[in-house]
Amino acid sequence: MSVREEFDEWAAEGRDRGMEERHWHTAKHALARMPIEDGETVLDLGCGSGYAARAMREAGGAGRAYGVDGSPEMARNASAYTDDEATGFLVGDFQHLPFESGSVDHAFSMEAFYYASDPMAALEEIRRVLRSGGTFYCAVDFHADNPHTAEWTEYVDVEMTRWSRKEYRQRFREAGFHVAEQDSIPDREVEIPPAGAFPTEDWTSREAMVEHFREHGTLLTVGVAP
């Protein structure tokens, strides 16, 4: 199944709002670190419901926010969730962004980059559209250092790239970025039941759930365009 088909189904089922609720636990901390200044242009890659683009406009001071998603249904839903004329949502992929070179100040992606069919081409394209000094904040839970996300491939019927922390740094540099930061942002909001409640439908033990949410959390890699 293609990324478009998979996430068109998710959007039609209303799962975009569920993704927003779960991702917001750590996304808000990554977004708060972004050096967005008043009037700047920002880009949300794999925008889903568009929550990050809206947040960068509402709290970050961005003058214009764009969201790009491979799913037309996701982009349609995101457009319906806001009446802000300075926030727009487009259908597209990471490898072919409809923006001029150097026209974007900052880019953000939460739990979406690994869906790119050619991740290196995607990084190079993001680098192309960013101005000198612009940043790319890439946040993922699905990475090779977190063993608890390996099984996600059983539930999502599309190919995903599973890089390690080290590989994210290497690939960013190969694409022309300076790596300014790499960090793990723990999810402290998901409620973790007492040990007696395990195993659950999703977790074999409380220790595994704690390790996933509190220790691994979300991997954030920050690239700066030279």
C-alpha positions as CSV (number, residue, x, y, z in Angstrom):
1,M,0.0,0.0,0.0
2,S,1.2,3.5,-0.7
3,V,1.7,6.2,1.9
4,R,-1.2,8.1,0.2
5,E,-3.6,5.2,0.4
6,E,-2.6,4.3,4.0
7,F,-3.1,7.7,5.4
8,D,-6.1,8.6,3.3
9,E,-7.8,5.7,5.2
10,W,-6.5,7.0,8.5
11,A,-7.9,10.5,7.8
12,A,-11.2,9.1,6.6
13,E,-11.5,7.2,9.9
14,G,-10.7,10.3,12.0
15,R,-7.4,8.9,13.2
16,D,-5.6,12.1,12.4
17,R,-6.9,13.6,15.6
18,G,-5.7,10.6,17.6
19,M,-2.2,11.1,16.1
20,E,-2.3,14.7,17.0
21,E,-3.2,13.9,20.6
22,R,-0.4,11.3,21.0
23,H,2.3,13.2,19.2
24,W,1.6,16.5,21.0
25,H,3.1,15.1,24.2
26,T,6.6,15.4,22.8
27,A,6.1,17.5,19.7
28,K,5.3,20.6,21.8
29,H,8.7,20.4,23.5
30,A,10.5,20.1,20.1
31,L,8.4,23.0,18.7
32,A,9.2,25.2,21.7
33,R,13.0,24.9,20.9
34,M,12.6,26.2,17.4
35,P,14.1,29.7,16.9
36,I,11.2,31.1,15.0
37,E,11.1,34.8,14.7
38,D,8.1,37.0,13.8
39,G,7.2,36.9,10.1
40,E,9.3,33.9,9.2
41,T,8.1,31.1,6.9
42,V,7.8,27.6,8.4
43,L,7.1,24.2,6.9
44,D,5.5,21.2,8.6
45,L,6.4,18.0,6.7
46,G,4.0,15.1,7.0
47,C,1.6,17.5,8.6
48,G,-1.3,15.1,9.3
49,S,-4.0,17.2,11.1
50,G,-1.9,20.3,10.8
51,Y,-1.4,20.8,14.5
52,A,2.3,21.7,14.3
53,A,1.8,24.3,11.5
54,R,-1.0,25.9,13.6
55,A,1.2,25.9,16.7
56,M,4.1,27.6,14.9
57,R,1.7,30.3,13.8
58,E,-0.1,30.7,17.1
59,A,2.8,30.4,19.5
60,G,5.9,30.7,17.5
61,G,5.2,33.9,15.7
62,A,5.6,32.5,12.1
63,G,4.3,34.9,9.5
64,R,3.4,32.0,7.1
65,A,3.0,28.3,7.8
66,Y,2.7,25.5,5.3
67,G,1.9,21.9,5.9
68,V,2.8,19.2,3.3
69,D,1.3,15.7,3.4
70,G,1.3,12.8,1.0
71,S,-2.4,12.1,1.8
72,P,-5.0,14.4,0.1
73,E,-7.5,13.5,2.8
74,M,-5.0,14.5,5.6
75,A,-4.4,17.8,3.8
76,R,-8.1,18.3,3.4
77,N,-8.8,17.7,7.0
78,A,-6.0,20.0,8.1
79,S,-7.4,22.8,6.0
80,A,-10.8,22.3,7.6
81,Y,-9.4,22.6,11.1
82,T,-8.3,26.2,10.7
83,D,-9.6,29.5,9.2
84,D,-6.2,31.2,9.4
85,E,-5.4,32.5,5.9
86,A,-1.7,32.5,6.7
87,T,-1.7,28.7,7.2
88,G,-2.0,26.5,4.1
89,F,-1.8,22.8,3.4
90,L,-0.6,21.1,0.3
91,V,-0.4,17.6,-1.1
92,G,3.2,16.5,-1.9
93,D,6.1,14.4,-1.0
94,F,9.4,15.2,0.8
95,Q,11.5,14.7,-2.3
96,H,9.7,17.3,-4.4
97,L,8.7,20.3,-2.3
98,P,6.8,23.1,-4.2
99,F,9.0,25.9,-2.8
100,E,11.7,28.0,-4.2
101,S,15.3,27.4,-3.0
102,G,16.0,29.3,0.2
103,S,12.4,30.3,0.7
104,V,11.7,28.6,4.0
105,D,13.1,29.7,7.4
106,H,12.4,26.6,9.4
107,A,11.1,23.1,8.8
108,F,9.6,20.6,11.3
109,S,8.6,16.9,11.0
110,M,7.0,14.7,13.6
111,E,6.8,11.0,13.2
112,A,6.7,11.3,9.4
113,F,10.2,11.5,8.0
114,Y,10.8,7.8,7.9
115,Y,7.9,7.4,5.4
116,A,10.0,9.2,2.7
117,S,10.6,6.8,-0.2
118,D,14.1,8.2,-0.6
119,P,15.1,9.7,2.7
120,M,18.5,11.0,1.4
121,A,16.8,12.8,-1.5
122,A,14.2,14.2,1.0
123,L,17.0,15.6,3.2
124,E,18.7,17.2,0.2
125,E,15.4,18.7,-0.9
126,I,14.7,20.1,2.6
127,R,18.2,21.5,2.6
128,R,17.4,23.1,-0.8
129,V,14.3,25.0,0.3
130,L,15.9,26.3,3.6
131,R,17.6,29.6,3.7
132,S,21.2,29.8,5.1
133,G,20.9,29.5,8.8
134,G,17.5,27.8,8.6
135,T,16.8,24.8,10.7
136,F,15.2,21.3,10.3
137,Y,13.7,19.8,13.4
138,C,13.2,16.1,12.8
139,A,11.4,14.1,15.5
140,V,10.9,10.4,15.3
141,D,9.9,7.5,17.6
142,F,10.6,4.9,15.0
143,H,14.4,4.5,15.0
144,A,16.8,1.6,15.4
145,D,17.9,2.4,19.0
146,N,14.3,2.0,20.3
147,P,13.5,-1.8,20.2
148,H,9.9,-1.2,21.1
149,T,9.0,0.4,17.8
150,A,10.4,-2.4,15.6
151,E,7.0,-4.1,15.5
152,W,5.4,-1.0,14.0
153,T,6.1,-2.5,10.6
154,E,3.4,-5.1,11.4
155,Y,0.7,-2.4,11.7
156,V,1.6,0.1,9.0
157,D,1.4,-1.3,5.5
158,V,4.1,1.0,3.9
159,E,7.9,0.8,3.9
160,M,9.7,2.8,6.6
161,T,13.3,3.8,7.1
162,R,14.7,2.7,10.5
163,W,17.9,4.7,11.0
164,S,19.8,4.8,14.3
165,R,20.7,8.0,16.2
166,K,24.2,7.8,14.6
167,E,22.8,7.3,11.1
168,Y,20.5,10.4,11.5
169,R,23.6,12.5,12.3
170,Q,25.6,11.0,9.4
171,R,22.8,11.4,6.9
172,F,22.1,15.0,7.9
173,R,25.7,15.8,7.4
174,E,25.9,14.0,4.0
175,A,22.9,16.1,2.9
176,G,24.8,19.3,3.7
177,F,23.4,20.1,7.2
178,H,25.3,21.0,10.3
179,V,24.0,18.9,13.2
180,A,23.3,21.4,15.9
181,E,21.5,19.1,18.4
182,Q,20.4,15.5,19.0
183,D,18.3,14.7,22.0
184,S,15.7,12.3,23.4
185,I,12.5,13.9,24.6
186,P,10.6,11.7,27.1
187,D,6.9,11.3,27.0
188,R,5.9,12.1,30.6
189,E,2.1,12.4,29.9
190,V,1.2,8.9,28.9
191,E,-0.2,7.2,31.9
192,I,1.7,4.0,32.8
193,P,-0.4,1.5,34.9
194,P,1.0,-0.3,37.9
195,A,3.0,-3.5,37.4
196,G,0.0,-5.7,38.3
197,A,-1.9,-4.5,35.2
198,F,0.6,-6.2,32.9
199,P,0.7,-7.8,30.4
200,T,-1.7,-5.6,28.5
201,E,-2.8,-5.7,24.9
202,D,0.2,-3.6,23.8
203,W,2.8,-4.2,26.4
204,T,4.4,-7.4,27.9
205,S,5.7,-5.6,31.0
206,R,5.6,-2.2,32.8
207,E,9.4,-2.0,32.4
208,A,9.1,-2.1,28.6
209,M,6.4,0.6,28.6
210,V,8.5,2.8,30.9
211,E,11.6,2.3,28.7
212,H,9.7,3.2,25.6
213,F,8.0,6.4,26.8
214,R,10.2,7.7,29.6
215,E,13.7,6.7,28.4
216,H,13.6,6.5,24.6
217,G,10.7,9.0,24.0
218,T,11.1,10.9,20.8
219,L,14.4,11.3,19.0
220,L,15.0,14.8,17.9
221,T,17.7,15.6,15.4
222,V,18.3,19.3,14.5
223,G,20.0,20.3,11.3
224,V,21.1,23.8,10.3
225,A,21.6,24.8,6.7
226,P,25.0,26.5,6.2
